[in-house]
């Protein structure tokens, strides 16, 4: 059985076939322009084919948890 990675999440398909989530502040759809070897990584360079954004508070991940911008982190 194949796991549905997006179960319970509202999304649509971009022009390129990539998933675009309906809850977002910014979303960018790109086509692969080139792949560059960088040590033990491969760097993907994309050409932007569409861009959309809207106002709202960003979701941040830091210190092993999700945070709001400006929220103090207890170490």
Secondary structure, DSSP 8 states (H G I E B T S, - for coil): ----TTTT--EEE-TTS-EEESS-SEEEEEEEEEEEEETTEEEEEEEEEEEEE--S---EEETTEEE-TT-----
